[in-house]
């Protein structure tokens, strides 16, 4: 199971996002699309684990299949 992210880590991450938001808006659209494609591909790599963890957290059998 994926451990919960500590609240302090989340807060620090949100602060970093806020600080870098202007930099991100300056990135060309084509480069943003490339980043999004990379994120999507990496998300697909871990999606089965995320679903399994969500089912386990809900106490559901992984063969349930409705998630």
Secondary structure, DSSP 8 states (H G I E B T S, - for coil): ------HHHHHHHHHHHHHHHHHHHTS-HHHHHHHHHHHHHHHHHHHHHHHHHHHHHHT--TT----
